[in-house]
Amino acid sequence: MTAARAWCLLRHAPTEGPAGRFIGRSDRAILPPAADDAAALVERIGAFDVVVVTPARRSQETLASLEAAGLQVGERRIERDLLEQDFGRWEEQAYDRLAHGDPAYWPFWDDPVRRVPPGGESFQQVFDRAVAAFERLDRALAGARVLHVGHAGPIRALLTWAENGTAEAALRLTVAHLAPMSLPHPAPNRPGRPALAVSSSGMIGSPPQPATAAGSGTT
């Protein structure tokens, strides 16, 4: 799927633990993909010169499961600036509990891009740091085939930024687990934002309702 001079962006495998909670910096383990599924994914995406992975357990374990299925990578880099959004005191808290007990919950959903969860960070901050990290890494790795195993929020940011979109638009993207997407390096004669080869779009980003298993869209 990936071509020369491209990044392959891959959201980690689904995680263990209850749904219906804010999961950002929480260090959950993954539900490992079936061996056949992992092997099929490895065959689809091919080999890479560099893998960029976050320090999160779910990113590291996803990469390990793909390597066990035969993934070949050269250099390995760990990048903290591509971690998921920090939800502060809301980490691992159920939406239902917060909706009924935290006065900051519903105002947050009035502007989920700029409002900051208690003790955490805004999605706009996630967007800005993810783009800055990509630009920094891309300058260093231009010409390489790069696999990034990471998280929905920063991947949304990069896909949207590449199409000249905003953080508001990023929250309307759906990024599925283990669904590879290609993001080319900017062409040498056209520095700046690359044009996407593949993107994933959908509609999410509305407030998770009480007593449901709807995800926040970020893990």
MARBA-3410 file (N, C-alpha, C, O; in Angstrom, 1 decimal):
219
0.8,-1.2,0.0,0.0,0.0,0.0,0.9,1.3,0.0,0.6,2.2,-0.7 ~ 1.9,1.3,0.8,2.7,2.4,0.9,3.7,2.5,-0.3,4.1,1.4,-0.8 ~ 4.1,3.6,-0.7,5.0,3.8,-1.8,6.3,4.4,-1.3,6.3,4.8,-0.1 ~ 7.3,4.5,-2.2,8.5,5.2,-1.8,8.1,6.6,-1.4,7.1,7.2,-1.9 ~ 8.9,7.2,-0.6,8.8,8.6,-0.1,7.4,8.8,0.5,6.7,9.8,0.3
7.0,7.9,1.4,5.7,8.0,2.1,5.8,7.5,3.5,6.6,6.7,3.9 ~ 4.9,8.1,4.3,4.6,7.6,5.6,3.4,6.6,5.6,2.5,6.9,4.8 ~ 3.4,5.6,6.4,2.2,4.8,6.6,1.7,5.1,8.0,2.5,4.8,9.0 ~ 0.6,5.6,8.2,0.0,5.9,9.5,-0.9,4.8,9.9,-1.8,4.4,9.2 ~ -0.7,4.2,11.1,-1.4,3.1,11.6,-1.8,3.3,13.0,-1.0,3.4,13.9
-3.1,3.3,13.3,-3.6,3.3,14.6,-3.4,2.0,15.3,-3.6,0.9,14.7 ~ -3.0,2.0,16.5,-2.8,0.8,17.3,-4.0,-0.2,17.3,-5.1,0.2,16.9 ~ -3.7,-1.4,17.8,-4.8,-2.4,18.0,-5.8,-2.0,19.1,-5.4,-1.2,19.9 ~ -7.0,-2.5,19.0,-7.9,-2.2,20.1,-7.3,-2.6,21.5,-6.5,-3.4,21.6 ~ -7.8,-1.9,22.5,-7.2,-2.1,23.9,-8.2,-2.9,24.8,-9.4,-2.9,24.6
-7.6,-3.5,25.8,-8.3,-4.1,26.9,-9.0,-3.1,27.7,-8.7,-1.9,27.7 ~ -10.0,-3.5,28.5,-10.6,-2.6,29.5,-12.0,-2.2,29.0,-12.3,-2.4,27.9 ~ -12.7,-1.6,30.0,-14.1,-1.1,29.7,-14.1,0.0,28.7,-13.2,0.8,28.6 ~ -15.2,0.0,27.9,-15.4,1.1,26.9,-16.2,2.2,27.6,-16.5,2.2,28.8 ~ -16.5,3.3,26.9,-17.2,4.4,27.4,-16.5,5.2,28.4,-17.0,5.8,29.3
-15.1,5.4,28.2,-14.3,6.1,29.1,-13.3,7.0,28.2,-13.0,6.7,27.1 ~ -12.8,8.0,28.9,-11.7,8.8,28.2,-10.4,8.0,28.3,-9.9,7.7,29.5 ~ -9.8,7.7,27.2,-8.5,6.9,27.2,-7.6,7.8,26.4,-7.7,7.8,25.1 ~ -6.6,8.4,27.0,-5.6,9.2,26.3,-4.2,8.8,26.7,-3.6,8.0,25.9 ~ -3.8,9.2,27.8,-2.4,8.8,28.3,-2.5,7.5,29.2,-1.4,7.0,29.6
-3.7,7.0,29.4,-3.8,5.7,30.2,-3.0,4.6,29.4,-3.1,4.6,28.2 ~ -2.3,3.8,30.1,-1.4,2.8,29.4,-2.0,1.5,29.4,-1.5,0.5,30.0 ~ -3.1,1.3,28.6,-3.7,0.0,28.5,-3.0,-0.9,27.6,-2.2,-0.5,26.7 ~ -3.1,-2.2,27.8,-2.6,-3.2,27.0,-3.5,-3.4,25.8,-4.7,-3.0,25.8 ~ -3.1,-4.0,24.7,-3.9,-4.3,23.5,-4.5,-5.6,23.6,-4.1,-6.5,24.3
-5.6,-5.8,22.8,-6.1,-7.1,22.4,-5.4,-7.5,21.1,-5.7,-7.0,20.1 ~ -4.4,-8.4,21.2,-3.6,-8.7,20.0,-4.4,-9.2,18.8,-5.4,-9.9,19.0 ~ -4.1,-8.7,17.7,-4.8,-9.2,16.5,-4.5,-10.7,16.2,-3.5,-11.2,16.6 ~ -5.5,-11.3,15.6,-5.3,-12.7,15.3,-4.0,-12.9,14.4,-3.7,-12.0,13.6 ~ -3.3,-14.0,14.5,-2.1,-14.2,13.7,-2.3,-14.0,12.2,-1.5,-13.4,11.6
-3.4,-14.6,11.7,-3.7,-14.4,10.3,-3.9,-13.0,9.9,-3.5,-12.5,8.8 ~ -4.7,-12.2,10.7,-4.9,-10.8,10.4,-3.7,-10.0,10.5,-3.4,-9.1,9.6 ~ -2.8,-10.3,11.4,-1.5,-9.6,11.5,-0.7,-9.9,10.3,0.0,-9.0,9.8 ~ -0.6,-11.1,9.9,0.2,-11.5,8.7,-0.3,-10.8,7.5,0.5,-10.4,6.6 ~ -1.6,-10.8,7.3,-2.2,-10.1,6.1,-1.9,-8.6,6.1,-1.6,-8.1,5.1
-1.9,-8.0,7.3,-1.6,-6.6,7.3,-0.1,-6.3,7.0,0.2,-5.4,6.3 ~ 0.7,-7.2,7.5,2.2,-7.1,7.2,2.4,-7.2,5.7,3.2,-6.5,5.1 ~ 1.7,-8.2,5.1,1.9,-8.4,3.7,1.4,-7.1,2.9,2.0,-6.8,1.9 ~ 0.3,-6.5,3.4,-0.2,-5.4,2.7,0.7,-4.2,2.8,0.8,-3.5,1.8 ~ 1.3,-3.9,3.9,2.0,-2.6,4.1,3.5,-2.8,3.7,4.1,-1.7,3.4
4.0,-4.0,3.7,5.4,-4.1,3.3,6.4,-3.8,4.4,6.1,-3.8,5.5 ~ 7.7,-3.6,3.9,8.8,-3.3,4.8,9.0,-1.8,4.9,8.6,-1.0,4.0 ~ 9.7,-1.3,6.0,10.0,0.1,6.2,11.4,0.3,6.6,12.1,-0.5,7.2 ~ 11.9,1.5,6.2,13.2,1.9,6.6,13.2,2.4,8.1,14.2,2.1,8.8 ~ 12.1,3.0,8.5,12.1,3.6,9.8,10.7,3.3,10.4,9.7,3.4,9.7
10.6,3.0,11.7,9.3,3.0,12.4,9.3,4.1,13.5,10.3,4.1,14.3 ~ 8.3,4.9,13.5,8.1,5.9,14.6,6.9,5.4,15.4,5.8,5.3,15.0 ~ 7.2,5.2,16.7,6.2,4.7,17.6,6.2,5.5,18.8,7.2,6.1,19.2 ~ 5.0,5.6,19.5,5.0,6.4,20.7,5.4,5.6,21.9,5.5,4.3,21.8 ~ 5.6,6.2,23.1,6.0,5.4,24.2,4.9,4.6,24.8,5.1,3.8,25.7
3.6,4.8,24.4,2.5,4.2,25.0,2.5,2.7,24.8,3.0,2.2,23.7 ~ 2.1,2.0,25.8,2.1,0.5,25.7,1.3,0.0,24.5,1.8,-1.0,23.9 ~ 0.2,0.6,24.2,-0.6,0.0,23.1,0.1,0.2,21.8,-0.2,-0.6,20.9 ~ 0.9,1.3,21.6,1.6,1.4,20.4,2.8,0.4,20.3,3.0,-0.2,19.3 ~ 3.5,0.3,21.4,4.6,-0.7,21.5,4.2,-2.1,21.3,4.8,-2.8,20.5
3.1,-2.5,21.9,2.6,-3.9,21.8,2.1,-4.1,20.4,2.2,-5.2,19.8 ~ 1.4,-3.1,19.7,1.0,-3.3,18.4,2.2,-3.6,17.4,2.1,-4.5,16.6 ~ 3.2,-2.7,17.6,4.4,-2.9,16.8,5.0,-4.3,17.0,5.4,-5.0,16.0 ~ 5.1,-4.8,18.2,5.6,-6.1,18.5,4.8,-7.2,17.9,5.4,-8.2,17.4 ~ 3.5,-7.0,17.9,2.7,-8.1,17.3,2.9,-8.1,15.8,2.8,-9.2,15.2
3.1,-7.0,15.2,3.3,-7.0,13.7,4.7,-7.5,13.4,4.9,-8.2,12.4 ~ 5.7,-7.2,14.2,7.0,-7.8,14.0,7.0,-9.3,14.2,7.7,-10.0,13.5 ~ 6.2,-9.8,15.1,6.1,-11.2,15.3,5.4,-11.9,14.1,5.7,-13.1,13.8 ~ 4.6,-11.1,13.3,4.0,-11.6,12.1,4.9,-11.4,10.9,4.5,-11.8,9.8 ~ 6.1,-10.9,11.1,7.0,-10.8,10.0,7.3,-9.4,9.5,8.1,-9.2,8.5
6.8,-8.4,10.2,7.1,-7.0,9.7,8.6,-6.7,9.8,9.3,-7.1,10.8 ~ 9.2,-6.1,8.8,10.6,-5.8,8.8,10.7,-4.2,8.8,10.2,-3.5,8.0 ~ 11.5,-3.8,9.8,11.8,-2.3,9.9,13.2,-2.2,10.2,13.9,-3.0,10.7 ~ 13.7,-1.0,9.8,15.1,-0.7,10.1,15.3,0.1,11.4,15.2,-0.5,12.4 ~ 15.5,1.4,11.2,15.6,2.3,12.4,14.3,2.4,13.2,13.2,2.4,12.6
14.4,2.5,14.5,13.3,2.7,15.3,13.4,4.0,16.1,14.4,4.3,16.7 ~ 12.3,4.8,16.1,12.3,6.1,16.8,11.1,6.1,17.7,10.0,5.7,17.4 ~ 11.3,6.6,18.9,10.2,6.8,19.9,9.9,8.3,19.9,10.8,9.1,20.2 ~ 8.6,8.7,19.7,8.2,10.1,19.6,7.1,10.4,20.6,6.0,10.0,20.4 ~ 7.4,11.2,21.6,6.4,11.5,22.6,5.4,12.5,22.1,4.3,12.6,22.5
5.8,13.4,21.1,4.9,14.4,20.6,3.8,13.9,19.8,2.9,14.6,19.3 ~ 3.8,12.6,19.5,2.7,11.9,18.8,1.8,11.1,19.7,1.0,10.3,19.3 ~ 2.0,11.3,21.0,1.1,10.6,22.0,-0.4,11.2,21.8,-0.6,12.2,21.3 ~ -1.3,10.4,22.4,-2.7,10.8,22.4,-3.0,11.9,23.3,-2.1,12.3,24.1 ~ -4.1,12.5,23.1,-4.5,13.7,24.0,-4.5,13.3,25.5,-4.9,12.2,25.8
-4.0,14.2,26.3,-4.0,14.0,27.7,-5.3,14.6,28.3,-5.6,15.8,28.2 ~ -6.1,13.7,28.9,-7.4,14.1,29.4,-7.3,14.4,30.9,-8.4,14.5,31.6 ~ -6.1,14.4,31.5,-6.0,14.9,32.8,-6.8,14.0,33.8,-6.7,12.8,33.8 ~ -7.6,14.7,34.7,-8.3,14.0,35.7,-9.4,13.2,35.1,-10.1,12.4,35.9 ~ -9.7,13.3,33.9,-10.8,12.5,33.3,-10.3,11.2,32.7,-11.1,10.3,32.3
-9.0,10.9,32.8,-8.4,9.7,32.3,-9.1,8.5,33.0,-9.2,8.4,34.2 ~ -9.6,7.5,32.2,-10.2,6.3,32.6,-11.6,6.6,33.4,-12.1,5.7,34.0 ~ -12.1,7.8,33.3,-13.4,8.1,33.9,-14.5,7.8,32.9,-14.4,8.1,31.7 ~ -15.6,7.2,33.4,-16.7,6.9,32.6,-17.5,8.1,32.2,-17.7,9.0,33.0 ~ -17.9,8.2,30.9,-18.7,9.3,30.5,-19.9,9.5,31.3,-20.3,10.6,31.7
-20.6,8.4,31.6,-21.8,8.5,32.4,-21.6,9.2,33.8,-22.4,10.0,34.2 ~ -20.5,8.8,34.4,-20.2,9.4,35.7,-19.9,10.9,35.6,-20.4,11.7,36.4 ~ -19.1,11.2,34.6,-18.8,12.6,34.4,-20.0,13.5,34.0,-20.1,14.6,34.5 ~ -20.8,12.9,33.2,-22.0,13.7,32.7,-22.9,14.0,33.8,-23.6,15.1,33.8 ~ -23.0,13.2,34.8,-23.9,13.4,36.0,-23.2,14.0,37.2,-23.9,14.4,38.1
-21.8,14.1,37.2,-21.2,14.6,38.4,-20.1,15.6,38.2,-19.6,16.1,39.2 ~ -19.7,15.9,37.0,-18.7,16.9,36.8,-19.2,18.1,36.0,-19.6,17.9,34.8 ~ -19.3,19.3,36.6,-19.9,20.4,35.9,-19.1,20.9,34.7,-19.6,21.7,33.9 ~ -17.8,20.4,34.6,-17.0,20.8,33.4,-17.3,19.9,32.2,-16.9,20.3,31.1 ~ -18.0,18.8,32.3,-18.2,17.9,31.3,-18.9,18.4,30.1,-18.4,18.5,28.9
-20.1,18.9,30.3,-20.9,19.4,29.1,-20.4,20.7,28.5,-20.4,20.8,27.3 ~ -19.9,21.6,29.3,-19.2,22.8,28.7,-18.0,22.4,27.8,-17.7,23.0,26.8 ~ -17.3,21.3,28.2,-16.2,20.9,27.4,-16.7,20.5,26.0,-16.0,20.9,25.0 ~ -17.8,19.9,25.9,-18.3,19.4,24.6,-18.9,20.6,23.8,-19.3,20.4,22.6 ~ -19.1,21.8,24.4,-19.5,22.9,23.6,-18.4,23.4,22.7,-18.6,24.0,21.6
-17.1,23.1,23.0,-16.0,23.4,22.2,-14.8,22.4,22.5,-13.9,22.8,23.1 ~ -15.0,21.2,22.0,-14.0,20.1,22.3,-12.6,20.4,21.7,-11.6,19.7,22.0 ~ -12.5,21.3,20.8,-11.2,21.6,20.2,-10.4,22.5,21.1,-9.2,22.2,21.3 ~ -11.0,23.5,21.7,-10.2,24.5,22.5,-10.3,24.3,24.0,-9.5,24.8,24.7 ~ -11.4,23.7,24.5,-11.6,23.6,25.9,-10.6,22.5,26.4,-10.3,21.5,25.7
-10.1,22.7,27.6,-9.1,21.8,28.2,-9.8,20.9,29.3,-10.3,21.5,30.3 ~ -9.7,19.6,29.2,-10.1,18.8,30.3,-9.3,19.1,31.6,-8.2,19.5,31.5 ~ -9.9,19.0,32.7,-9.2,19.4,34.0,-7.9,18.7,34.1,-7.8,17.4,34.2 ~ -6.8,19.5,34.1,-5.5,18.9,34.2,-4.9,18.3,33.0,-3.8,17.7,33.0 ~ -5.6,18.5,31.8,-5.2,17.9,30.6,-4.7,18.9,29.6,-4.1,19.9,29.9
-5.0,18.6,28.3,-4.7,19.5,27.2,-5.9,19.5,26.2,-6.7,18.6,26.2 ~ -5.9,20.6,25.4,-7.0,20.7,24.4,-6.6,19.9,23.1,-5.5,19.5,22.9 ~ -7.6,19.6,22.3,-7.3,19.0,21.0,-6.5,19.9,20.1,-5.8,19.4,19.3 ~ -6.7,21.2,20.2,-5.9,22.1,19.4,-4.5,21.9,19.7,-3.6,22.0,18.8 ~ -4.1,21.7,21.0,-2.7,21.5,21.4,-2.2,20.2,20.8,-1.1,20.1,20.4
-3.1,19.2,20.8,-2.7,17.9,20.2,-2.4,18.1,18.7,-1.4,17.7,18.2 ~ -3.3,18.8,18.0,-3.2,19.1,16.6,-1.8,19.8,16.3,-1.1,19.4,15.4 ~ -1.6,20.8,17.1,-0.3,21.6,16.8,0.9,20.8,17.1,1.9,20.9,16.3 ~ 1.0,20.0,18.2,2.2,19.3,18.5,2.4,18.2,17.5,3.5,17.8,17.1 ~ 1.3,17.5,17.0,1.4,16.4,16.1,2.0,16.9,14.7,2.8,16.3,14.1
1.4,18.1,14.3,1.9,18.7,13.0,3.4,19.1,13.1,4.2,18.8,12.2 ~ 3.8,19.7,14.3,5.1,20.1,14.5,6.1,18.9,14.5,7.2,18.9,13.9 ~ 5.6,17.8,15.1,6.4,16.6,15.2,6.6,16.0,13.8,7.7,15.6,13.4 ~ 5.5,15.9,13.0,5.6,15.4,11.6,6.6,16.2,10.8,7.4,15.6,10.1 ~ 6.5,17.5,10.9,7.4,18.4,10.1,8.8,18.2,10.5,9.7,18.1,9.6
9.1,18.1,11.8,10.4,17.8,12.2,11.0,16.5,11.8,12.1,16.4,11.3 ~ 10.2,15.4,12.0,10.6,14.1,11.6,10.7,14.0,10.1,11.6,13.3,9.6 ~ 9.8,14.6,9.3,9.8,14.4,7.9,11.1,15.0,7.3,11.6,14.5,6.3 ~ 11.5,16.2,7.9,12.8,16.8,7.4,13.9,15.8,7.6,14.8,15.7,6.7 ~ 13.9,15.1,8.7,15.0,14.2,9.0,14.9,12.9,8.2,16.0,12.3,7.9
13.7,12.5,7.9,13.5,11.2,7.3,13.1,11.2,5.8,12.7,10.2,5.2 ~ 13.1,12.4,5.2,12.7,12.5,3.8,13.3,11.5,2.9,14.5,11.3,3.0 ~ 12.5,10.8,2.1,13.0,9.8,1.2,12.9,8.4,1.8,13.1,7.4,1.1 ~ 12.7,8.3,3.1,12.5,7.0,3.7,11.1,6.5,3.7,10.1,7.3,3.5 ~ 10.9,5.2,3.8,9.6,4.6,3.9,9.4,4.5,5.4,10.1,3.7,6.1
8.4,5.2,6.0,8.2,5.4,7.4,6.9,4.8,7.8,5.9,5.1,7.3 ~ 6.9,4.0,8.9,5.7,3.5,9.5,5.6,4.2,10.8,6.5,4.2,11.7 ~ 4.4,4.8,11.0,4.1,5.4,12.3,2.9,4.6,13.0,1.8,4.5,12.4 ~ 3.2,4.0,14.1,2.2,3.3,14.9,1.8,4.2,16.1,2.6,4.4,17.0 ~ 0.6,4.7,16.0,0.2,5.7,17.0,-1.3,5.7,17.3,-1.9,4.6,17.5
-1.8,6.9,17.5,-3.1,7.1,18.1,-4.0,7.9,17.2,-3.6,8.6,16.3 ~ -5.3,7.7,17.5,-6.4,8.3,16.6,-6.2,9.9,16.5,-6.3,10.4,15.4 ~ -6.1,10.5,17.7,-6.1,12.0,17.7,-5.0,12.6,16.8,-5.3,13.4,15.9 ~ -3.7,12.2,17.1,-2.6,12.8,16.2,-2.7,12.3,14.8,-2.4,13.1,13.9 ~ -3.2,11.1,14.5,-3.3,10.7,13.1,-4.4,11.5,12.4,-4.2,11.9,11.3
-5.5,11.8,13.1,-6.6,12.7,12.5,-6.0,14.0,12.2,-6.2,14.6,11.2 ~ -5.2,14.5,13.1,-4.6,15.8,12.9,-3.7,15.9,11.7,-3.8,16.8,10.9 ~ -2.9,14.9,11.5,-2.0,14.9,10.3,-2.8,14.7,9.0,-2.5,15.4,8.0 ~ -3.8,13.8,9.0,-4.6,13.6,7.8,-5.3,14.9,7.4,-5.4,15.3,6.2 ~ -5.8,15.6,8.4,-6.6,16.8,8.1,-5.7,18.0,7.7,-6.0,18.7,6.8
-4.6,18.1,8.5,-3.6,19.2,8.1,-3.1,19.0,6.7,-2.9,20.0,6.0 ~ -2.9,17.8,6.3,-2.4,17.5,4.9,-3.4,18.0,3.9,-3.0,18.2,2.7 ~ -4.6,18.1,4.2,-5.6,18.6,3.3,-6.0,20.1,3.6,-7.1,20.5,3.2 ~ -5.1,20.8,4.3,-5.4,22.2,4.7,-6.6,22.4,5.6,-7.2,23.4,5.6 ~ -6.9,21.3,6.4,-8.0,21.4,7.3,-7.6,21.9,8.7,-6.4,22.0,9.0
-8.6,22.1,9.5,-8.4,22.6,10.8,-8.6,21.5,11.9,-9.0,20.4,11.5 ~ -8.3,21.8,13.1,-8.5,20.9,14.2,-10.0,20.5,14.3,-10.4,19.4,14.7 ~ -10.9,21.5,14.0,-12.3,21.2,14.0,-12.7,20.1,13.0,-13.4,19.2,13.3 ~ -12.1,20.2,11.8,-12.3,19.2,10.8,-11.7,17.8,11.2,-12.3,16.8,10.9 ~ -10.6,17.9,11.9,-10.0,16.6,12.4,-10.9,15.8,13.3,-10.9,14.6,13.2
-11.7,16.5,14.1,-12.6,15.7,15.0,-13.7,15.1,14.2,-14.5,14.3,14.9 ~ -13.9,15.3,13.0,-14.9,14.7,12.2,-14.4,13.5,11.4,-15.1,12.8,10.6 ~ -13.1,13.1,11.6,-12.6,12.0,10.9,-12.7,10.7,11.8,-12.5,10.8,13.0 ~ -12.9,9.6,11.2,-12.9,8.3,11.8,-11.6,7.6,11.4,-11.3,7.5,10.2 ~ -10.8,7.2,12.4,-9.5,6.5,12.1,-9.7,5.1,12.8,-9.7,5.0,14.0
-9.8,4.1,12.0,-10.1,2.7,12.6,-8.8,2.1,13.1,-7.7,2.5,12.6 ~ -8.9,1.2,14.0,-7.7,0.5,14.5,-7.1,-0.4,13.3,-7.9,-1.0,12.6 ~ -5.8,-0.4,13.2,-5.1,-1.2,12.3,-5.5,-1.0,10.8,-5.5,-2.0,10.1 ~ -5.9,0.2,10.5,-6.3,0.5,9.1,-5.2,1.5,8.6,-5.2,2.7,8.9 ~ -4.3,1.0,7.7,-3.2,1.8,7.3,-3.6,2.9,6.3,-4.5,2.7,5.5
-3.0,4.1,6.5,-3.2,5.2,5.6,-1.9,5.8,5.2,-1.0,5.9,5.9 ~ -1.8,6.3,3.9,-0.6,6.8,3.4,-0.5,8.3,3.4,-1.5,8.9,3.0 ~ 0.6,8.8,3.8,0.8,10.3,3.8,2.2,10.5,3.2,3.2,10.3,3.9 ~ 2.2,11.0,2.0,3.5,11.2,1.3,4.4,12.3,1.9,3.9,13.2,2.6 ~ 5.7,12.1,1.8,6.6,13.3,2.1,6.2,14.4,1.1,5.8,14.1,0.0
6.3,15.7,1.5,6.2,16.8,0.6,7.2,16.6,-0.6,8.4,16.2,-0.3 ~ 6.8,16.9,-1.8,7.7,16.8,-2.9,8.8,17.9,-2.7,8.6,18.9,-2.2 ~ 10.0,17.5,-3.2,11.2,18.5,-3.0,10.9,19.8,-3.6,11.4,20.9,-3.1 ~ 10.2,19.9,-4.8,9.9,21.2,-5.4,8.6,21.8,-5.0,8.3,22.9,-5.4 ~ 8.0,21.2,-4.0,6.7,21.7,-3.4,6.7,21.5,-1.9,6.0,20.7,-1.4
7.6,22.3,-1.2,7.7,22.1,0.2,6.3,22.5,0.9,5.6,23.3,0.3 ~ 6.1,21.9,2.0,4.8,22.2,2.7,4.0,21.0,2.8,4.5,19.9,3.0 ~ 2.7,21.2,2.8,1.8,20.1,3.1,1.7,19.1,2.0,1.6,19.5,0.8 ~ 1.8,17.8,2.3,1.7,16.8,1.2,0.2,16.6,0.8,-0.7,17.0,1.6 ~ 0.0,16.0,-0.3,-1.3,15.6,-0.7,-1.6,14.2,-0.3,-0.7,13.3,-0.5
-2.7,13.9,0.3,-3.0,12.6,0.8,-3.1,11.6,-0.4,-3.7,11.9,-1.4 ~ -2.6,10.4,-0.2,-2.9,9.3,-1.1,-4.2,8.6,-0.6,-5.0,8.2,-1.5 ~ -4.3,8.4,0.7,-5.5,7.7,1.2,-5.9,8.4,2.5,-5.0,8.8,3.3 ~ -7.2,8.7,2.7,-7.6,9.2,3.9,-8.9,8.5,4.4,-9.5,7.8,3.6 ~ -9.3,8.6,5.6,-10.4,8.0,6.1,-11.3,9.0,6.7,-10.9,9.8,7.6
-12.6,9.1,6.3,-13.5,10.2,6.7,-14.7,9.6,7.3,-15.2,8.5,6.9 ~ -15.3,10.4,8.2,-16.6,10.0,8.8,-17.0,11.1,9.7,-16.5,12.2,9.6 ~ -18.0,10.9,10.5,-18.5,11.9,11.4,-18.5,11.4,12.8,-19.2,10.5,13.2 ~ -17.6,12.0,13.7,-17.6,11.7,15.1,-17.3,13.0,15.8,-17.2,14.1,15.1 ~ -17.1,13.0,17.1,-16.7,14.2,17.8,-17.8,14.8,18.6,-17.6,15.8,19.3
-19.0,14.2,18.5,-20.1,14.7,19.4,-19.9,14.2,20.8,-19.2,13.2,21.0 ~ -20.5,14.8,21.8,-20.3,14.3,23.2,-20.8,12.9,23.4,-21.9,12.6,23.1 ~ -20.0,12.0,24.0,-20.5,10.7,24.4,-21.6,10.9,25.4,-21.5,11.6,26.3 ~ -22.7,10.2,25.1,-23.8,10.3,26.0,-23.7,9.3,27.2,-23.1,8.3,27.1 ~ -24.4,9.7,28.3,-24.4,8.8,29.4,-25.0,7.5,29.1,-25.8,7.3,28.2
-24.5,6.5,29.8,-25.0,5.1,29.8,-24.9,4.5,28.4,-25.7,3.7,28.0 ~ -23.8,4.9,27.6,-23.6,4.3,26.3,-22.1,3.9,26.3,-21.3,4.2,27.2 ~ -21.8,3.1,25.3,-20.4,2.6,25.1,-19.7,3.4,24.0,-18.6,3.0,23.5 ~ -20.3,4.6,23.6,-19.7,5.4,22.6,-18.3,5.9,23.0,-18.1,6.3,24.1 ~ -17.3,5.8,22.1,-16.0,6.2,22.4,-15.8,7.7,22.2,-16.5,8.3,21.4
-14.8,8.2,22.8,-14.5,9.6,22.6,-13.8,9.8,21.3,-13.6,11.0,20.8 ~ -13.4,8.7,20.6,-12.7,8.8,19.4,-11.2,9.0,19.6,-10.5,9.2,18.6 ~ -10.8,8.9,20.8,-9.3,9.1,21.0,-8.8,8.0,21.9,-9.3,7.8,23.0 ~ -7.9,7.2,21.4,-7.1,6.3,22.1,-5.8,6.0,21.3,-4.9,5.3,21.7
END
